[in-house]
Amino acid sequence: MADSRTSRGSAKRDRLVAAAVRTFHEQGVEKTRLADIAEAAGVPLGNVYYYFKTKDQLVEAALGSHAGALAAHLAALDALPAPADRLKALVQGWIDQSDVAARFGCPTGTLASELDKRTDGLDRAAADTMRPLLDWLESQFRALGRPDDARDLAVALLSAYQGASLLTNTFRDPALLETEGRRLQSWIDTLARPTPPGA
């Protein structure tokens, strides 16, 4: 019986975190009330306070959810046979989410941008959520045979995506991210080609 209650409690907490992730993305942290998250999760407001005493605790949980989803996504990409395939599949995922980006921006990027205005530690927590992606990108460019500039290439790719995501959201135009995504995939192909001798 206790295990059943624990399982139900864990499921309710997970539902609240998922609702927080979605609501923060769609409305922003500052505009979101705990009542909004309760409504999105389909639970009474009192249940939110049982699991999370403050909105900041929900922000921390949302960041943890982003980190977990990113880790799972990167692990799935690691199953692909070659670094160029992995990088291009990551970009394809961004392209596939262009409609969402047009409406609300990048889920992690918009949250990080909003939290950057704060100085209570959540700003650094947002950076810590994005850092594994940058590190993973660097490792892929190293595996692609670019050890000397792998970090620079990783920053360039992530910056291109975040910039395209911002413009896509600003102009409410998914085609902007789709076009930039295809350009990035072509760029990755050029980096994957061996350099001719003497070039």
N, C-alpha and C positions, 0 to 999 in steps of 0.2 A: 504493500500500500504506500509506504514512504517513497519507494522508487518511482511509483506512478505519479505521486505528487511532485517529486523532484523533476521528473520528465516533463510534466505539464508546465511547471514553473519555468524550466529552461526554454521550452517552446514559446512561452509567452514573452520571455525576455528577448529571444531571438526575433520574434515578430515585432517587438518594439524597436529593436535596433534596425531591422530592415525598413521599418516605417520612417525612422529618423534619417537613415541614409537617403531615402527617396525624397522626403520632405525638405531636408536641408538642401538637396540638389535643386529642387524645383522652386523653393521659396527663399533660400538663403538662411543662414543661422539666425541672424538678428531678427528677421521677420517671423521666424517660426516660434510658436508657443508650444508648451508641453501639451496643451489641449489639442493642437493640430496633430501632434504625433499620436496621441491616444486615439483620435478619430481615425487616422490613417491605418492604425493597427487594429481598430475595431475592439478596443478595450476601454473600460472606464478610466477616467483620469486618475483616480486613486491608485490604480495598478501601476501607473507610470512612477509615482512616488515610492511605491514599494520597492522597485528595482533601481530607480535612479533618483537621487535626492535633488539633483540640479540639472539644468540643461547642459552644463558643461560636461557632466558625466556622460550624457548621451552623445555629445560631440566626440568625446574620447572613444566611446563604444563604436560610433560611426567610423572614426578613423581606423579603429581596429578591424572593422568589417571590410573597409577598403583594402587594408593591408592583406587580410586573409584572401580576399577575392583576387588580388593581384598575384599573390604567391601561387594560388591554384592555377591561374591563367598562364603564368610563366612556366610552371611545371608541365602544363599541357603542351606549350610551345616547344619545350625542350625535347619532346618526343619526336619532333620533326628531324629529318636526317641531316640538314646542313644549316649553318648559321644564316645564310642568305634567305633560306626558306623560312626560318624562324622570324627573322626581322620583317620580311614581307608579309607574313601571316599576322604579325602584331599590327602592322599598318592596315592590313585588310580589316582587322577588327575595328580599328578607328573609323575606317570608311563605312563599315556596316552600321556604325552608331551615329552617322552624320545627321540623321533626323533629330535624334535626341540632343546632339550638340547644338543644332540650330535653335532648339527651344530653350535649352537650359545651360549649355556650355559643357565642358568636360567635368564629370562628377568630382574627381579628385582635385583638378586644377582650380575650379571655382571655389571649392571649400578651402584650399590652401591660400588662395588669394584673399579670401575674406578673413581667414584667421591670421594672416600676416599682419593685419592692423593691430593685433593684440600683443601684449607683452607678458602674458600669464603662463607661458609654457606651451599653450596649444599651438602657437605659431611654429615652434620647433617640432612639435608632435606631427604637424602636417608635413613638414620637410622630411621627417623620418619615414613617413608613409610613402613618399615619392622616391626616396633615395634607392631602395632596392631595384626599381625600374631602371634608374640611371646606371647602377652597377651591372645589372643584367645586360643592358645594351652595350656597355663597354666590353663585357666578356664575349658578346657575340661578334663585335668588330675585331677583337683580338683573334677569335677563332677564324675569322674571315681573312686573316693574314695582315691585319693592320695594327700591330702592337704599339707602334710609335705614336699614333694619333687616335687610338681607340677611344680615349675619354673625350677628345674633341669631337669626334664623330657622334658619340653618344649624346653629347650636349646638343649638337646641331640637329639631330633627329628629334629629340624630345622637344627642343625649342620650336622646331618647325611645326610639330603637331600642336603644341600649346598655342602658338600664334594663329595657326589655321583654325583651331577650335574657337578661339576668341573672336576672330573675324566672322566665322560661320554663325556664331551666336549673335554677334552685333548686327549683322545684316539679315539674320534669319534665313540663311541660304545654304542648305546642305551641299549644294554643288561646289562650294568653295573648298570644303574639307575633302570631298571626293576627288576634285582635281588635284589638290596638293598631295593627297594620299597616293594617287597614281604616279605623280612626279617623284615622290619619295621612293616608291617601289622601283621605278626605273633607275633612280640614283643608286639604290642598293645593288641593282644588277651591274651597274658600271663598276662599283667597288669590288664586286665578286669576280669580275673578269681578270685573268692574269695579265700583268703588265708585260708588253712585248719587250724582248731583250733590246737594250740600248735606248729605251724610251725615256 
